Amino acid sequence: MRKRDLIVLLSAFLSFVLSVYLWFSGEKEMGQYVSIWVPSIVVFGIFINTMQKK
């Protein structure tokens, strides 16, 4: 794995952890909002990787 891949995965994981924390701390709407960042971050990472191959 390249450094770029690790950064993307770490960002997605931290977003997931933050959303779970917000959900269980009572901020359910904010937790849901942050949870939709996870797929967006992963898709952005995939996009960046495909752009580098061309």
KOLROKOL-470861 format. One line per field, with one value per residue (C-alpha): residue in three letters; residue number from 1; z, x, y. Coordinates in pm, 1 decimal. Example, Ala and Ser with C-alpha at 12.3 -4.5 7.8 and 13.67 -1.06 7.14 Angstrom:
marba: ala,ser
pase: 1,2
w: 780.0,714.0
u: 1230.0,1367.0
v: -450.0,-106.0
//
This chain:
marba: met,arg,lys,arg,asp,leu,ile,val,leu,leu,ser,ala,phe,leu,ser,phe,val,leu,ser,val,tyr,leu,trp,phe,ser,gly,glu,lys,glu,met,gly,gln,tyr,val,ser,ile,trp,val,pro,ser,ile,val,val,phe,gly,ile,phe,ile,asn,thr,met,gln,lys,lys
pase: 1,2,3,4,5,6,7,8,9,10,11,12,13,14,15,16,17,18,19,20,21,22,23,24,25,26,27,28,29,30,31,32,33,34,35,36,37,38,39,40,41,42,43,44,45,46,47,48,49,50,51,52,53,54
w: 0.0,-80.2,161.6,-28.8,23.2,395.2,431.3,257.4,467.9,789.4,704.2,634.9,955.6,1165.5,1009.3,1102.3,1460.7,1491.2,1360.6,1609.0,1892.9,1795.1,1762.4,2106.1,2272.4,2175.4,1862.1,1631.1,1343.4,1341.6,1364.0,1056.7,870.6,950.1,860.2,497.6,471.9,485.1,137.1,-6.3,124.3,-9.1,-352.2,-361.9,-289.1,-569.9,-805.2,-716.9,-770.1,-1113.9,-1217.5,-1122.9,-1351.6,-1671.6
u: 0.0,118.0,122.0,-167.7,-382.4,-309.0,-403.7,-737.4,-817.1,-713.7,-930.8,-1231.7,-1175.4,-1144.5,-1463.0,-1639.9,-1511.5,-1620.6,-1967.4,-2007.4,-1891.6,-2136.7,-2422.3,-2370.9,-2307.8,-2658.2,-2577.0,-2759.6,-2815.6,-2452.2,-2344.4,-2550.4,-2403.6,-2047.3,-2119.9,-2191.0,-1833.1,-1693.6,-1800.8,-1718.3,-1361.5,-1317.3,-1454.4,-1225.0,-930.1,-1032.6,-1065.9,-719.2,-569.4,-728.3,-608.0,-249.5,-247.2,-315.4
v: 0.0,345.3,633.7,793.1,482.3,475.7,842.2,782.8,476.7,648.8,949.8,727.7,531.8,848.4,982.6,658.4,674.1,1037.8,956.2,669.3,894.0,1166.5,916.9,767.3,1103.3,1216.3,1416.9,1176.8,1418.9,1529.3,1164.9,1082.2,1378.9,1276.4,913.4,1007.2,1135.5,780.9,664.7,1006.3,986.2,632.3,726.5,1029.6,801.2,567.3,862.6,992.6,646.4,610.1,956.0,867.0,560.0,755.6
//
